[in-house]
Amino acid sequence: LEKEKMKYYYLLALCCVLAASASTTAFQIGVSKPSFAARRIRSSSSSICATSKNTVSFEWLPDSDTPVPFVDTKGNNFIDCYVDSVATIDGIQYTVGSPCDHPVALCIYDEQDELVTIELEDEFMDEVFPVAESVIEEQFGEDLVLVRTPQTLTLAGELDVDEDTDDDEDDEIDEEEEQVELLVTFDLDDGREVHLVRLLDPVSLVGKVDQLNPNRRLLLSTDESAEIMPILEPLYKQKLDELQGEGFFEDELDEHSP
């Protein structure tokens, strides 16, 4: 998708992941076979409400093709993102970005026959990731590389994207379910199947400006996320309402309709 079209879908999917915590992944998959739909589990921090004492503002930025590294200071790792917007809360600026590469997840079926993600910090990921990395290299060579980036794994390179994937899904899927696309399945030595899936819903990350290097953003800590995210989400909804009132989505739908 072109970047303009991606920004439209980014706005339209209000239930997009705001992956602000530097210590937890942004989503969890839980749905029975054979559907590869992913159900997001919201963190407990989402119940916290913003109070009137907060001074907040929100601004969409012009499109930019310049990658900005969002850094996980705990793991000394980073993920390149295109910056979409900024929010200022009580004088502190927070940057929202979407990954430059394809967000993906490694999943297995649990005892309840539900597809669940392998968490990034799980010891099991240490075992599975090198195998998945090798499988991707064997199947795609230098065209695709699986990267263990913070917040979400990413697949770097040119990936054939089926833009009609969402249209092929069952219309009755619950609105809380996140759609994913199966890319690769492989077996571990113990016989368990592992699935690499591409996340179809937009994924967003939030960070603060690195005072030592203003070209970087620092992903929020768990405590910062619990405080900031309940304030930040309503800003997105407010901006969406404003754009809907201006007829933005009607114009985009006409432009992108088949």
Salt bridges, closest charged atoms under 4 A:
ASP63 OD1 - LYS3 NZ 3.89
ASP63 OD1 - LYS7 NZ 3.61
ASP113 OD1 - LYS33 NZ 3.83
ASP126 OD1 - ARG148 NH1 2.95
GLU163 OE1 - LYS5 NZ 3.68
GLU177 OE2 - ARG39 NH2 2.91
GLU178 OE1 - ARG40 NH2 3.50
GLU181 OE1 - ARG198 NH2 2.76
ASP190 OD2 - ARG192 NH2 2.70
GLU193 OE1 - HIS195 NE2 3.79
ASP201 OD2 - ARG40 NH2 3.72
ASP210 OD2 - ARG216 NH2 2.61
GLU224 OE2 - LYS208 NZ 2.63
GLU233 OE1 - ARG42 NH1 3.75
GLU242 OE1 - LYS239 NZ 3.97
GLU252 OE1 - HIS256 NE2 2.94
